[in-house]
Amino acid sequence: MRVVCGREDRSTRTRFRTRHLNGLARAAALALAESACRHAGDSGFVRLRAMALLVLTRILGEEEGAAARARALQIARRIEDEELLWRGERLAPR
């Protein structure tokens, strides 16, 4: 499962980095990010799930992605991962 989640996470990041997230490309990136979150959660890879949630947050944007960001930060606090906290807080509205 980690391989599937990692592959989907990398595919999502690649699609997101191209900045062509209009229409079908955005829908495909969202589907891959949601799938990565689900696979990581189902397999018990908590940190990987939090990372996928942060990618999902970036795709959705500040308002739509607020719940995903909050969940990722909650996970980061529980596992005491300073890097994930920093990444999630960096996405905070300025």
Phi and psi in degrees as a GROMACS rama.xvg file:
@    title "Ramachandran Plot"
@    xaxis  label "Phi"
@    yaxis  label "Psi"
@TYPE xy
-61.2271  -36.2948  ARG-2
-64.8641  -44.6416  VAL-3
-61.6837  -47.6289  VAL-4
-63.307  -44.5678  CYS-5
-62.9676  -40.4753  GLY-6
-64.7397  -43.1389  ARG-7
-67.632  -37.888  GLU-8
-64.146  -44.5628  ASP-9
-64.6222  -40.5441  ARG-10
-62.9484  -40.7545  SER-11
-63.0886  -46.8903  THR-12
-61.3904  -40.3749  ARG-13
-63.0543  -46.7847  THR-14
-63.5841  -39.7463  ARG-15
-66.9104  -40.4169  PHE-16
-67.3799  -22.2909  ARG-17
-72.0443  -16.0177  THR-18
62.7011  21.7267  ARG-19
-105.579  56.3426  HIS-20
-97.8669  47.3271  LEU-21
-106.177  144.508  ASN-22
60.0704  -120.957  GLY-23
-66.2982  -36.5377  LEU-24
-64.1757  -41.3729  ALA-25
-65.2233  -42.5641  ARG-26
-62.438  -41.2951  ALA-27
-65.8453  -42.5017  ALA-28
-63.5651  -41.5917  ALA-29
-63.0386  -43.7969  LEU-30
-61.5959  -43.2877  ALA-31
-66.0309  -41.4177  LEU-32
-64.7438  -43.3826  ALA-33
-64.5089  -38.9876  GLU-34
-65.475  -41.3161  SER-35
-61.907  -41.5453  ALA-36
-61.2931  -45.9996  CYS-37
-64.3309  -47.1207  ARG-38
-63.7152  -41.3654  HIS-39
-64.4209  -43.1617  ALA-40
-65.4744  -43.0442  GLY-41
-64.5482  -29.1707  ASP-42
-93.7156  -6.07699  SER-43
85.4426  13.2111  GLY-44
-88.2306  82.5484  PHE-45
-63.7856  -46.6438  VAL-46
-63.4976  -40.9459  ARG-47
-64.3383  -36.3108  LEU-48
-63.4596  -44.1031  ARG-49
-61.9101  -40.0646  ALA-50
-63.8442  -42.3064  MET-51
-65.2831  -36.5478  ALA-52
-64.355  -36.9616  LEU-53
-67.9935  -36.5607  LEU-54
-64.9251  -43.0028  VAL-55
-59.4419  -40.4425  LEU-56
-59.9044  -43.6504  THR-57
-65.6792  -36.7523  ARG-58
-70.4052  -44.6042  ILE-59
-71.2839  -29.9572  LEU-60
97.6852  172.224  GLY-61
-57.343  -49.5808  GLU-62
-75.5064  -52.6683  GLU-63
-67.0402  -31.5626  GLU-64
-90.1455  6.02405  GLY-65
-59.7298  -41.5701  ALA-66
-67.4866  -41.4895  ALA-67
-64.7279  -41.2904  ALA-68
-63.6348  -43.9644  ARG-69
-61.1673  -41.4332  ALA-70
-65.3866  -41.9073  ARG-71
-62.6978  -42.7432  ALA-72
-65.398  -38.0313  LEU-73
-62.2549  -44.3072  GLN-74
-62.0463  -46.0357  ILE-75
-59.3797  -40.443  ALA-76
-65.94  -42.7202  ARG-77
-63.7381  -38.1033  ARG-78
-94.044  3.44411  ILE-79
54.9816  51.0968  GLU-80
-104.778  102.261  ASP-81
-64.0002  -37.1052  GLU-82
-64.2204  -44.6281  GLU-83
-64.6055  -39.3146  LEU-84
-59.5797  -45.48  LEU-85
-60.9818  -44.8254  TRP-86
-61.9341  -43.0188  ARG-87
-69.1826  -39.9486  GLY-88
-70.7195  -27.6549  GLU-89
-65.205  -25.5416  ARG-90
-83.5534  -0.899572  LEU-91
-63.7225  148.858  ALA-92
-59.9131  142.377  PRO-93
